[in-house]
């Protein structure tokens, strides 16, 4: 017994109108959703900068615990990776350093973090990212991210 398959209109695929309706729906969804997700990369960079600053703060605290003082502004964050050869020279510097990297970290926008010790207003130190524009001040993604303001 041989089955004969007859093609009918139900098997003919999508019509041009059906395809156009789908394209219009996708276009409407894109116009509604794209603006809502376009700022997410910027928010992710701000979050990464805050997490980097927290990690650097942890490394600084370990450095102070081992040596009794924070690196100077001149020694900078490089002191967390490589033993300083300028005064004050840490006597109990941890072999391998205090950060899991071989170079001083940059902020998510590729700018160096600002490190000062002592910091302003009586702070022991301060770590700052100048944000997306790399300049002091600014708003939104260009706003400064400061170690003492991170919750």
BASEKOL-314377 format. One record per residue (C-alpha): residue number from 1; residue in one letter; x, y, z. Coordinates in steps of 0.2 Angstrom, whole numbers, always signed. Example, Ala and Ser with C-alpha at 12.3 -4.5 7.8 and 13.67 -1.06 7.14 Angstrom:
2
<n = 1, res = A, xx = +62, yy = -22, zz = +39>
<n = 2, res = S, xx = +68, yy = -5, zz = +36>
REM end
This chain:
151
<n = 1, res = X, xx = +0, yy = +0, zz = +0>
<n = 2, res = X, xx = +7, yy = +16, zz = -5>
<n = 3, res = X, xx = +3, yy = +33, zz = +4>
<n = 4, res = X, xx = +1, yy = +48, zz = -8>
<n = 5, res = X, xx = +5, yy = +65, zz = +0>
<n = 6, res = X, xx = -5, yy = +79, zz = -8>
<n = 7, res = X, xx = +1, yy = +96, zz = -5>
<n = 8, res = X, xx = -13, yy = +108, zz = +1>
<n = 9, res = X, xx = -13, yy = +126, zz = +7>
<n = 10, res = X, xx = -10, yy = +122, zz = +25>
<n = 11, res = X, xx = +8, yy = +116, zz = +20>
<n = 12, res = X, xx = +13, yy = +131, zz = +10>
<n = 13, res = X, xx = +23, yy = +141, zz = +24>
<n = 14, res = X, xx = +22, yy = +159, zz = +29>
<n = 15, res = X, xx = +14, yy = +172, zz = +19>
<n = 16, res = X, xx = +22, yy = +189, zz = +15>
<n = 17, res = X, xx = +9, yy = +197, zz = +27>
<n = 18, res = X, xx = +13, yy = +186, zz = +41>
<n = 19, res = X, xx = +32, yy = +189, zz = +39>
<n = 20, res = X, xx = +29, yy = +208, zz = +39>
<n = 21, res = X, xx = +18, yy = +207, zz = +55>
<n = 22, res = X, xx = +32, yy = +198, zz = +64>
<n = 23, res = X, xx = +45, yy = +211, zz = +58>
<n = 24, res = X, xx = +34, yy = +225, zz = +64>
<n = 25, res = X, xx = +32, yy = +217, zz = +81>
<n = 26, res = X, xx = +50, yy = +214, zz = +83>
<n = 27, res = X, xx = +53, yy = +232, zz = +78>
<n = 28, res = X, xx = +41, yy = +238, zz = +91>
<n = 29, res = X, xx = +49, yy = +227, zz = +104>
<n = 30, res = X, xx = +66, yy = +234, zz = +99>
<n = 31, res = X, xx = +61, yy = +252, zz = +101>
<n = 32, res = X, xx = +54, yy = +248, zz = +118>
<n = 33, res = X, xx = +68, yy = +237, zz = +125>
<n = 34, res = X, xx = +84, yy = +244, zz = +118>
<n = 35, res = X, xx = +84, yy = +261, zz = +127>
<n = 36, res = X, xx = +81, yy = +252, zz = +143>
<n = 37, res = X, xx = +96, yy = +240, zz = +141>
<n = 38, res = X, xx = +108, yy = +253, zz = +133>
<n = 39, res = X, xx = +114, yy = +260, zz = +149>
<n = 40, res = X, xx = +118, yy = +243, zz = +157>
<n = 41, res = X, xx = +136, yy = +242, zz = +151>
<n = 42, res = X, xx = +139, yy = +259, zz = +159>
<n = 43, res = X, xx = +131, yy = +253, zz = +175>
<n = 44, res = X, xx = +142, yy = +237, zz = +174>
<n = 45, res = X, xx = +158, yy = +248, zz = +173>
<n = 46, res = X, xx = +153, yy = +258, zz = +188>
<n = 47, res = X, xx = +149, yy = +242, zz = +198>
<n = 48, res = X, xx = +166, yy = +235, zz = +192>
<n = 49, res = X, xx = +175, yy = +251, zz = +198>
<n = 50, res = X, xx = +167, yy = +250, zz = +215>
<n = 51, res = X, xx = +172, yy = +232, zz = +217>
<n = 52, res = X, xx = +190, yy = +235, zz = +211>
<n = 53, res = X, xx = +191, yy = +249, zz = +224>
<n = 54, res = X, xx = +185, yy = +237, zz = +238>
<n = 55, res = X, xx = +198, yy = +224, zz = +232>
<n = 56, res = X, xx = +212, yy = +237, zz = +233>
<n = 57, res = X, xx = +206, yy = +243, zz = +250>
<n = 58, res = X, xx = +207, yy = +225, zz = +256>
<n = 59, res = X, xx = +224, yy = +224, zz = +249>
<n = 60, res = X, xx = +229, yy = +240, zz = +257>
<n = 61, res = X, xx = +223, yy = +234, zz = +274>
<n = 62, res = X, xx = +233, yy = +218, zz = +272>
<n = 63, res = X, xx = +248, yy = +228, zz = +268>
<n = 64, res = X, xx = +246, yy = +239, zz = +283>
<n = 65, res = X, xx = +243, yy = +224, zz = +294>
<n = 66, res = X, xx = +260, yy = +216, zz = +288>
<n = 67, res = X, xx = +270, yy = +232, zz = +289>
<n = 68, res = X, xx = +261, yy = +244, zz = +301>
<n = 69, res = X, xx = +258, yy = +258, zz = +288>
<n = 70, res = X, xx = +250, yy = +261, zz = +271>
<n = 71, res = X, xx = +260, yy = +264, zz = +255>
<n = 72, res = X, xx = +264, yy = +282, zz = +253>
<n = 73, res = X, xx = +256, yy = +292, zz = +238>
<n = 74, res = X, xx = +273, yy = +292, zz = +229>
<n = 75, res = X, xx = +275, yy = +273, zz = +231>
<n = 76, res = X, xx = +257, yy = +272, zz = +225>
<n = 77, res = X, xx = +247, yy = +256, zz = +222>
<n = 78, res = X, xx = +262, yy = +248, zz = +214>
<n = 79, res = X, xx = +268, yy = +245, zz = +232>
<n = 80, res = X, xx = +254, yy = +231, zz = +232>
<n = 81, res = X, xx = +262, yy = +222, zz = +218>
<n = 82, res = X, xx = +281, yy = +226, zz = +219>
<n = 83, res = X, xx = +290, yy = +229, zz = +235>
<n = 84, res = X, xx = +294, yy = +247, zz = +236>
<n = 85, res = X, xx = +312, yy = +253, zz = +236>
<n = 86, res = X, xx = +309, yy = +270, zz = +243>
<n = 87, res = X, xx = +306, yy = +275, zz = +261>
<n = 88, res = X, xx = +297, yy = +269, zz = +271>
<n = 89, res = X, xx = +302, yy = +252, zz = +265>
<n = 90, res = X, xx = +291, yy = +238, zz = +271>
<n = 91, res = X, xx = +300, yy = +226, zz = +282>
<n = 92, res = X, xx = +287, yy = +212, zz = +281>
<n = 93, res = X, xx = +281, yy = +214, zz = +263>
<n = 94, res = X, xx = +272, yy = +198, zz = +257>
<n = 95, res = X, xx = +280, yy = +188, zz = +244>
<n = 96, res = X, xx = +269, yy = +188, zz = +229>
<n = 97, res = X, xx = +261, yy = +205, zz = +233>
<n = 98, res = X, xx = +244, yy = +209, zz = +239>
<n = 99, res = X, xx = +234, yy = +209, zz = +223>
<n = 100, res = X, xx = +231, yy = +195, zz = +211>
<n = 101, res = X, xx = +239, yy = +204, zz = +196>
<n = 102, res = X, xx = +256, yy = +208, zz = +189>
<n = 103, res = X, xx = +252, yy = +226, zz = +185>
<n = 104, res = X, xx = +243, yy = +241, zz = +193>
<n = 105, res = X, xx = +225, yy = +239, zz = +190>
<n = 106, res = X, xx = +216, yy = +252, zz = +179>
<n = 107, res = X, xx = +198, yy = +257, zz = +181>
<n = 108, res = X, xx = +185, yy = +250, zz = +169>
<n = 109, res = X, xx = +188, yy = +265, zz = +157>
<n = 110, res = X, xx = +206, yy = +262, zz = +156>
<n = 111, res = X, xx = +212, yy = +276, zz = +167>
<n = 112, res = X, xx = +223, yy = +273, zz = +182>
<n = 113, res = X, xx = +215, yy = +274, zz = +200>
<n = 114, res = X, xx = +220, yy = +289, zz = +210>
<n = 115, res = X, xx = +228, yy = +284, zz = +226>
<n = 116, res = X, xx = +233, yy = +296, zz = +240>
<n = 117, res = X, xx = +240, yy = +293, zz = +257>
<n = 118, res = X, xx = +236, yy = +302, zz = +268>
<n = 119, res = X, xx = +219, yy = +307, zz = +260>
<n = 120, res = X, xx = +209, yy = +323, zz = +262>
<n = 121, res = X, xx = +199, yy = +327, zz = +278>
<n = 122, res = X, xx = +209, yy = +316, zz = +289>
<n = 123, res = X, xx = +207, yy = +300, zz = +280>
<n = 124, res = X, xx = +221, yy = +287, zz = +280>
<n = 125, res = X, xx = +220, yy = +285, zz = +261>
<n = 126, res = X, xx = +209, yy = +288, zz = +247>
<n = 127, res = X, xx = +206, yy = +279, zz = +230>
<n = 128, res = X, xx = +197, yy = +287, zz = +216>
<n = 129, res = X, xx = +191, yy = +283, zz = +199>
<n = 130, res = X, xx = +187, yy = +299, zz = +189>
<n = 131, res = X, xx = +173, yy = +289, zz = +179>
<n = 132, res = X, xx = +171, yy = +287, zz = +160>
<n = 133, res = X, xx = +178, yy = +304, zz = +156>
<n = 134, res = X, xx = +194, yy = +302, zz = +166>
<n = 135, res = X, xx = +191, yy = +320, zz = +173>
<n = 136, res = X, xx = +188, yy = +326, zz = +191>
<n = 137, res = X, xx = +170, yy = +329, zz = +194>
<n = 138, res = X, xx = +155, yy = +325, zz = +182>
<n = 139, res = X, xx = +138, yy = +317, zz = +183>
<n = 140, res = X, xx = +131, yy = +300, zz = +178>
<n = 141, res = X, xx = +145, yy = +288, zz = +171>
<n = 142, res = X, xx = +157, yy = +303, zz = +172>
<n = 143, res = X, xx = +155, yy = +305, zz = +191>
<n = 144, res = X, xx = +170, yy = +302, zz = +202>
<n = 145, res = X, xx = +169, yy = +285, zz = +212>
<n = 146, res = X, xx = +177, yy = +288, zz = +229>
<n = 147, res = X, xx = +183, yy = +274, zz = +241>
<n = 148, res = X, xx = +175, yy = +283, zz = +256>
<n = 149, res = X, xx = +158, yy = +285, zz = +247>
<n = 150, res = X, xx = +156, yy = +267, zz = +242>
<n = 151, res = X, xx = +143, yy = +258, zz = +253>
REM end
